[in-house]
């Protein structure tokens, strides 16, 4: 990763996930690898442990499992995450979606299409994906998909 990439990527992460997310996803001491589009724009950011993020053409990140782990470790409370119980654990790890009736807690700022980490109520990260419902709907609904899981934890 070049030194020119780092401030811009951190700014996007702070905007998308909240203050502190940029430093969590892209620490200065980390050896990150960036793949680029033919135009030279960052496309994927990888660490030794796996994909951190992909940088979409819409200017937003999609989380990789490693990126979800970093966010969960660095951000307080339930920021950028959806919390589920033990009944969802094996399904989310297998890459299956999260349904609203199984959501125990969620970041109040989550809106549809936001990237989130799916976390067990005891703290383990189960997967990452895209929110399909707003936070208040996840609390209120008994039916419907809450998170489309992109990648489950192994």
C-alpha positions as CSV (number, residue, x, y, z in Angstrom):
1,X,0.0,0.0,0.0
2,X,1.3,3.4,-0.8
3,X,1.4,6.2,1.7
4,X,-1.0,8.2,-0.6
5,X,-3.7,5.5,-0.2
6,X,-3.7,5.4,3.6
7,X,-5.3,8.8,4.5
8,X,-8.0,8.5,1.8
9,X,-8.9,4.9,2.8
10,X,-9.0,5.9,6.5
11,X,-11.3,8.8,5.8
12,X,-13.7,6.7,3.8
13,X,-13.8,4.1,6.7
14,X,-14.3,6.8,9.3
15,X,-17.2,8.2,7.3
16,X,-18.8,4.8,6.6
17,X,-18.3,3.1,10.0
18,X,-17.7,5.9,12.4
19,X,-14.7,7.6,14.1
20,X,-11.8,5.2,14.7
21,X,-12.7,2.7,12.0
22,X,-10.0,4.0,9.6
23,X,-7.2,3.4,12.1
24,X,-8.7,0.0,13.0
25,X,-9.0,-1.2,9.5
26,X,-5.7,0.3,8.2
27,X,-3.1,0.5,11.1
28,X,0.1,2.1,10.0
29,X,2.3,-0.8,11.1
30,X,0.3,-3.4,9.2
31,X,1.6,-4.9,6.0
32,X,-1.4,-4.4,3.7
33,X,-1.6,-5.4,0.1
34,X,-3.7,-3.4,-2.3
35,X,-5.0,-4.7,-5.7
36,X,-5.9,-2.0,-8.1
37,X,-8.3,-1.5,-11.0
38,X,-7.0,-0.8,-14.5
39,X,-7.4,2.9,-13.7
40,X,-5.2,2.6,-10.6
41,X,-7.9,2.9,-8.1
42,X,-7.7,0.6,-5.0
43,X,-10.0,-2.4,-5.4
44,X,-9.2,-4.8,-2.6
45,X,-7.1,-4.4,0.6
46,X,-5.7,-7.6,2.1
47,X,-3.7,-8.4,5.2
48,X,-1.9,-11.7,6.0
49,X,-5.1,-12.9,7.8
50,X,-7.4,-12.3,4.8
51,X,-9.4,-9.7,2.9
52,X,-10.0,-6.5,4.9
53,X,-12.2,-4.6,2.5
54,X,-13.1,-4.2,-1.1
55,X,-13.5,-0.7,-2.4
56,X,-16.6,-0.4,-4.5
57,X,-17.2,1.8,-7.5
58,X,-19.8,3.6,-5.3
59,X,-17.0,4.8,-3.0
60,X,-18.0,2.5,-0.1
61,X,-16.3,-0.5,1.4
62,X,-17.6,-4.0,1.5
63,X,-16.2,-5.8,4.5
64,X,-14.1,-9.0,4.4
65,X,-14.1,-11.2,7.5
66,X,-10.7,-9.8,8.6
67,X,-12.2,-6.3,8.3
68,X,-15.1,-7.3,10.4
69,X,-12.8,-8.7,13.1
70,X,-10.8,-5.5,13.1
71,X,-13.9,-3.3,13.5
72,X,-15.4,-5.4,16.3
73,X,-12.1,-5.3,18.2
74,X,-11.7,-1.6,17.9
75,X,-15.2,-0.1,18.1
76,X,-17.2,0.2,21.3
77,X,-20.6,-1.2,22.0
78,X,-22.5,-2.5,19.0
79,X,-21.2,0.0,16.5
80,X,-21.3,-1.4,12.9
81,X,-22.7,-4.8,14.1
82,X,-25.7,-7.0,14.5
83,X,-25.8,-9.2,17.6
84,X,-27.5,-12.7,17.4
85,X,-27.9,-15.6,19.8
86,X,-26.6,-19.1,19.8
87,X,-29.4,-20.4,17.6
88,X,-28.0,-18.4,14.7
89,X,-24.4,-19.3,15.3
90,X,-24.0,-22.4,13.0
91,X,-26.1,-20.9,10.2
92,X,-24.3,-17.5,10.0
93,X,-20.9,-19.3,10.1
94,X,-22.1,-21.3,7.2
95,X,-22.9,-18.1,5.3
96,X,-26.6,-18.2,5.7
97,X,-28.6,-15.0,6.2
98,X,-29.7,-13.5,9.5
99,X,-33.5,-13.0,10.0
100,X,-35.0,-10.2,12.1
101,X,-36.5,-12.5,14.7
102,X,-33.1,-13.7,15.8
103,X,-31.5,-10.2,16.2
104,X,-30.8,-9.5,19.8
105,X,-29.2,-6.1,19.4
106,X,-28.0,-3.8,16.6
107,X,-26.3,-0.5,16.1
108,X,-29.1,2.1,16.1
109,X,-27.4,3.9,13.1
110,X,-27.6,0.8,10.8
111,X,-29.6,1.5,7.6
112,X,-30.4,-0.8,4.7
113,X,-27.3,-1.5,2.5
114,X,-24.9,-0.7,5.4
115,X,-22.0,-3.1,5.9
116,X,-22.1,-4.9,9.3
117,X,-20.4,-7.5,11.3
118,X,-22.6,-10.3,12.6
119,X,-21.6,-11.1,16.2
120,X,-22.6,-13.7,18.8
121,X,-24.0,-12.2,22.0
122,X,-20.9,-13.5,23.8
123,X,-18.6,-11.5,21.4
124,X,-17.4,-13.9,18.7
125,X,-17.6,-12.7,15.1
126,X,-19.8,-15.0,13.0
127,X,-19.7,-13.3,9.7
128,X,-20.0,-10.1,7.7
129,X,-22.6,-8.8,5.3
130,X,-25.1,-6.2,4.2
131,X,-28.0,-5.0,6.3
132,X,-31.3,-5.4,4.5
133,X,-33.4,-3.6,7.2
134,X,-32.9,-0.5,9.3
135,X,-32.0,-1.0,13.0
136,X,-35.5,-0.1,14.3
137,X,-37.1,-2.6,11.8
138,X,-34.6,-5.3,13.0
139,X,-35.9,-4.7,16.5
140,X,-39.6,-4.6,15.6
141,X,-40.0,-7.2,12.9
142,X,-40.6,-10.9,13.5
143,X,-40.1,-11.9,9.9
144,X,-37.8,-10.8,7.1
145,X,-34.1,-10.9,6.3
146,X,-32.1,-8.6,8.5
147,X,-28.6,-9.2,7.1
148,X,-27.5,-10.8,3.8
149,X,-24.4,-12.6,4.9
150,X,-21.5,-12.4,2.5
151,X,-18.9,-14.4,4.4
152,X,-19.2,-16.7,7.4
153,X,-16.4,-17.2,10.0
154,X,-14.8,-20.6,9.9
